[in-house]
């Protein structure tokens, strides 16, 4: 089979090669050979008369251009292009009191009306600071600043030099431009006045209207390849109206006389034709002289190759021949295509099948890669959701154990459902795990991982603010499962159990009582040397009112913190100190520890200072005086913080800042630097006063405001999540989803399903 397949491939390749060779031979003989023969014959026929026709065309075009220029110039009333204004003015006329300035400028105005292109005429006298124009006498500096200013790369000093005839302004008409009062461009040409003893009196300045050169060229219709150099006998310098690179030998420093002599030689030699080569280009020029006013015209055309000019002169015939040959080629190609249709069609069919097979293979590979990427992405998303759900579960369990969570709120209920936390119909207790101080390095993280692995439904893990402490919220179906779970912890940890102790609080049937179980578990783990200690094994009377009811001083202390008054705080601490002394005298140390822990837990949700500085030291206080002194110190810090916050809030600027943030937090450019720039303050100062006033940093505040708005939109609108992301100021939907899930413990889609308003 393999040998036969290889043989078939060789046959197909041989057939295809032979077919292509045959097709090429036929096309060459039938199409290309006649084209080559016809082109050669045509070239020989038309090349003979090339030179004579081409030169005749140049001469005819040059004479036509000269006639057009003569007609145009004859319409000028003052021969402005010759610049022979014949003013008959001298410096004496302009400075003598018998001929005042007004009459001089009136005469200037009269002569300036003689040209259809002239916009303004002016005279400058040597060593004078005034300029006499058609509009009156004016200081040169005022004239330059009010009427005209230099254009392009020139400066006012260049324009002043032009007026004073110290040098010429530019080398071509394109360079002799200034800007007028309306930003229009004006051409400027200067000419010396009458000379005495070789010294000029001054200069005559002509300002030509905007577009003079373009209008002149349009009216003469000089053609695309022609370049005109017009020499006027009345001027001191030649006037250029565009010229090729090959004629830069007519320098400004040459006089009209020199240029005329050179043009005369061109005209006499070779019947007025001449060639000049510059670089890689060759120019053919035709010099003609006007019979009307003696002006010279040089019409310059770049010399083209023989083939280029043949195409130029015989273009209609070439087009006809080309169209005929093209039609013949198309006809013969159709005949050959029909003749070879079947074998070529067979080849195309084989090629198409191979391409289709290759395309399907590529599509299959693409689909496999796409499915693999989707599976990997789904796995990453699930891992992120699991990690976020774990963090959320630990946080909400921590708040449940402290008793500062409103279980009647719909949001809390939904969070418990989304985090798979069930608290119904169960026995509830707190289990506290404490690492010994002499435990090896790294054991805390190791034991935390083991505890995370054995946590399951009914036993929910959280970390505590105290160093080396963990806690479980136990809510099994049977009370006996709670000590059994403590034994499971010991067995799972193994040898590391020697470095920890476990305390179990009493069992309750309500969530509100979990805070008492937490205090009991802490007391048990702190007051016992056993590996597992239950609070129920410690002698105490749980039925005493003191065990459940807050002390009077405790309630007053909370009120003093809420009001922020130092006098009430001192009185509340003194009263609480007396009550705790009574408890220490009339009850056991266990009850005293329980009461102090309960005070600490109750103040934890109120006092930021206690929250930041209390820590585990409150777990070890047994001396009432030391406990009250430390508690008073922390509460005073909290009151001072509240006072600073109120003082900052009383400032008008801070109120304006908060108003601005609340109105613009959903903008994508919202940031600490953005707000600081808006109110002209530093970012560090804004961050500091914001933390004092709001009790949270700037980023957390903006994130909370945005997420709360997003939650409201998810509940009350049908907008897509992508649109909501943009509406609340985020540009990345993935980042928004992570932050929303971390804050609400569920994804935006699940939040909409659970909280949707009907």
Beta strands, then each sheet from edge to edge (+ up, - down):
strand 1: 118-125
strand 2: 130-133
strand 3: 136-139
strand 4: 149-150
strand 5: 177-179
strand 6: 185-192
strand 7: 195-196
strand 8: 199-200
strand 9: 202-208
strand 10: 228-231
strand 11: 239-241
strand 12: 273-278
strand 13: 281-289
strand 14: 296-302
strand 15: 427-435
strand 16: 459-463
strand 17: 469-476
strand 18: 500-504
strand 19: 532-534
sheet 1: 3+ 2- 1+ 9- 6+ 5- 4+
sheet 2: 7+ 8-
sheet 3: 11+ 10- 14+ 13- 12+
sheet 4: 16+ 17- 15+ 18- 19-
end
